[in-house]
Amino acid sequence: MTTSPSSSDSKRTTSGKADIPATAAGALTVDLGAIAENFRRLRTAFLEKPLAAVVKADAYGLGAAQVVPVLVKEGARSIFVAQPDEAIALRPVLDACHPALSLYVLNGLMPGTEAACVEHSLLPVLNSLGEIDAWRAEAGRRGRPLPAAIQVDSGMSRLGLQPADLDILQGAPDRLEGIVPTLVMSHLACADEPQHPQNALQLAAFRAALRTLPNAPASLCNSPGIFLGQEYHFDLARPGAAVYGVNPTPAVANPVLPVVGLKARILQVRAIDAPQSVGYGATHRATGPARIATVAAGYADGYLRSLSGRGRAWINGHEVPVVGRISMDLITLDVSGVAPDSVRPGTMVDLLGPQHGVDDLAREAGTIGYEILTALGKRYHRTYLG
């Protein structure tokens, strides 16, 4: 049994079943076996070329300390996080399973972090001429070359070298002296829409940028980019959300397995009748006799407030609607159609599961699966299966 840093109650089991303590108001299960299988499926779609493991935001909310060893075992060739502190926290985990793997910081070389990156063996993704100059200066102070990735802005207008920056570098190649480029990368803005013209424009811009930069492995694909076709593949893919069960191809069936299950306890059941209302703002009002179950989950647990009056849950296979507003710690369900013996204090309600996955919940909330996963709170009892 291993304990997650995100919860004193968390454990890992190979049985496929989670024992939930009576003190736990909710339970989150993370299927590490499904994560491993998803990584294998994505590698197959990438024609068996190398994949990186993107584990930013604590592995999309699911626990990087538990997920990283699984992905390393499956053959992840490098690890990506967003922020330096994430990488520093993850370094002992990576050292314990594969210290030789590259650990990249996507947000780049923030001012004043040069020494920390060297001391913790972090590879910054250099996103500007200023970052290149700072990393080159650090290499000079150390008296040795320093590795890093270089990011090109191929059309997303967030991070990365712009065309004018590439022209400057082409005219002054010594500006990269002391830097060992380990990867040249960019990021697709519209890969989940295969017919979007931005994809082809970014591909052309990236190819043009590669001709002006030192020779190094190239990476353009995120999760949906893998499915755009071989011309987008280059040398390394960086799948993120698809590893954790989010559909990378929204227009067609999900090619990856669900990873998470989420349950919460019923605290109380009450009978109401018209004109009684439910929850803040009295946004739901009974039109006749009804039974309302109050459940121990809310927006503090990642069950978003936008699900008010729109979400659904399952009790012993019966679908029940969310009624009234989601509050910080509680949701209310109309359980009038479920046998009273099945709806009692302590009964677990399924909020995410086989009938209702991350993408389903995201559609109801008016968001994306990424936000659902990364919003999951720390109060659930967490069990890692596999």
Rosetta blueprint (number, residue, H / E / L):
1 M L
2 T L
3 T L
4 S L
5 P L
6 S L
7 S L
8 S L
9 D L
10 S L
11 K E
12 R E
13 T E
14 T L
15 S L
16 G L
17 K L
18 A L
19 D L
20 I L
21 P L
22 A L
23 T L
24 A L
25 A L
26 G E
27 A E
28 L E
29 T E
30 V E
31 D E
32 L H
33 G H
34 A H
35 I H
36 A H
37 E H
38 N H
39 F H
40 R H
41 R H
42 L H
43 R H
44 T H
45 A H
46 F L
47 L L
48 E L
49 K L
50 P L
51 L E
52 A L
53 A E
54 V E
55 V L
56 K H
57 A H
58 D H
59 A H
60 Y H
61 G L
62 L L
63 G L
64 A H
65 A H
66 Q H
67 V H
68 V H
69 P H
70 V H
71 L H
72 V H
73 K H
74 E L
75 G L
76 A L
77 R L
78 S E
79 I E
80 F E
81 V E
82 A L
83 Q L
84 P H
85 D H
86 E H
87 A H
88 I H
89 A H
90 L H
91 R H
92 P H
93 V H
94 L H
95 D H
96 A H
97 C H
98 H L
99 P L
100 A L
101 L L
102 S E
103 L E
104 Y E
105 V E
106 L L
107 N L
108 G L
109 L L
110 M L
111 P L
112 G L
113 T L
114 E H
115 A H
116 A H
117 C H
118 V H
119 E H
120 H L
121 S L
122 L L
123 L E
124 P E
125 V E
126 L E
127 N L
128 S L
129 L H
130 G H
131 E H
132 I H
133 D H
134 A H
135 W H
136 R H
137 A H
138 E H
139 A H
140 G H
141 R H
142 R H
143 G L
144 R L
145 P L
146 L E
147 P E
148 A E
149 A E
150 I E
151 Q E
152 V E
153 D L
154 S L
155 G L
156 M L
157 S L
158 R L
159 L L
160 G L
161 L E
162 Q L
163 P H
164 A H
165 D H
166 L H
167 D H
168 I H
169 L H
170 Q H
171 G H
172 A L
173 P H
174 D H
175 R H
176 L H
177 E L
178 G L
179 I E
180 V E
181 P E
182 T E
183 L E
184 V E
185 M E
186 S L
187 H L
188 L L
189 A L
190 C L
191 A L
192 D L
193 E L
194 P L
195 Q L
196 H L
197 P H
198 Q H
199 N H
200 A H
201 L H
202 Q H
203 L H
204 A H
205 A H
206 F H
207 R H
208 A H
209 A H
210 L H
211 R H
212 T H
213 L L
214 P L
215 N L
216 A L
217 P L
218 A E
219 S E
220 L L
221 C L
222 N L
223 S L
224 P H
225 G H
226 I H
227 F H
228 L H
229 G L
230 Q H
231 E H
232 Y H
233 H L
234 F L
235 D L
236 L L
237 A E
238 R L
239 P L
240 G L
241 A H
242 A H
243 V H
244 Y H
245 G L
246 V L
247 N L
248 P L
249 T L
250 P L
251 A L
252 V L
253 A L
254 N L
255 P L
256 V L
257 L L
258 P L
259 V L
260 V E
261 G E
262 L E
263 K E
264 A E
265 R E
266 I E
267 L E
268 Q E
269 V E
270 R E
271 A E
272 I E
273 D L
274 A L
275 P L
276 Q L
277 S E
278 V E
279 G L
280 Y H
281 G H
282 A H
283 T L
284 H E
285 R E
286 A L
287 T L
288 G L
289 P L
290 A E
291 R E
292 I E
293 A E
294 T E
295 V E
296 A L
297 A L
298 G L
299 Y H
300 A H
301 D H
302 G L
303 Y L
304 L L
305 R H
306 S H
307 L H
308 S L
309 G L
310 R L
311 G L
312 R E
313 A E
314 W E
315 I E
316 N L
317 G L
318 H E
319 E E
320 V E
321 P E
322 V E
323 V L
324 G L
325 R L
326 I L
327 S L
328 M L
329 D L
330 L L
331 I E
332 T E
333 L E
334 D E
335 V L
336 S L
337 G L
338 V L
339 A L
340 P H
341 D H
342 S H
343 V L
344 R L
345 P L
346 G L
347 T L
348 M E
349 V E
350 D E
351 L E
352 L E
353 G E
354 P L
355 Q L
356 H E
357 G L
358 V H
359 D H
360 D H
361 L H
362 A H
363 R H
364 E H
365 A H
366 G L
367 T L
368 I L
369 G H
370 Y H
371 E H
372 I H
373 L H
374 T H
375 A H
376 L L
377 G L
378 K L
379 R L
380 Y L
381 H E
382 R E
383 T E
384 Y E
385 L E
386 G L
